[in-house]
Amino acid sequence: MSVCAERVAIFKAISEGSTKFEAIAVIGDTDKPCSPCGACRQVISEFGEEIFLIMVNLKGDVKIKKIGELLPEAFGKKDLL
């Protein structure tokens, strides 16, 4: 599995001291607004189910959803003992 831009951006932000995210934007040359892969959805959800994903394509189509909508019932802090 490769490392996508979303995870690189998150891990870089963490290395710079950021720990909270309000929104993450994803853009791609796709027919529909570009959505993050499953691995990226999981990593994003680990920082909170209320993070907004701003998904865009090069045509200007935009879709905005909370990560909790794209990855319902994700494994997270609540699942750890």
N, C-alpha and C positions, 0 to 999 in steps of 0.2 A: 504494500500500500504506500502510495506517495503522501507527501504532506501538502495540503492545499493552502492557498493564500490566506484563507480565513484563520486557520490554526497558526500559521506563521505570524500573522498580525496580532493575534491574541497572546501568543507566547512572548513575542517581542514587547508588547505592552506590559506584560507581567514582569519581564526582566528589567523594565524601566520604572517599575514601582506601582503600576496601575493594578487595581484589584476589583474594580466595579465597572460595569459596562451598561450603558443605557440603550445603545443601538449599534448594530453592525451592518454595513452596506456590502452587498455582493453584486457585481456587475459582470456580464458576460455577453459574448456574441452568440446569442441563442434566440430561438423563435419566441419563447415565453420568457418572462423575467427569470433570471438565473437564481436557482435555489441551492443552498449549501448541501453537501453530501451528508450521509448519515453520521460519519465520524465527526464532522464539523458540528453538526447539530447537537451531538452528545456533549462535545467540549463546551459549546456555547451554553447549553442548558445547565451545566455544572456551575455556572456563575449566576443563575437565576432564571426562572421560567417567564419572567416579565420583560426580558430583553427583546427589543424590537429588531426584526430583520427587515432591512430595506433591500428588496430584490429588484434588479433593473436589468434590462437588456439594452443593446446599442440603439434600438429603435425608439427608446424612451418609454417603453412600457414599464410600469412600476407596480409592485405588489408589496404591501407592508403587513407583516404578521408578527405576533409574539412567538418566540421559540417554543413555548408550551403548546401552541397550536400545531406546529410542525412536528413536534416530538412529544406527543402526549404520553404520560406515564413513564417518563424517562427515569433512568437510574440516577440518583443524586444523593445529597447529604442525608436526606430523610431515610434512605435505605441502609445507612451505615450504623453500626451499633455504637 
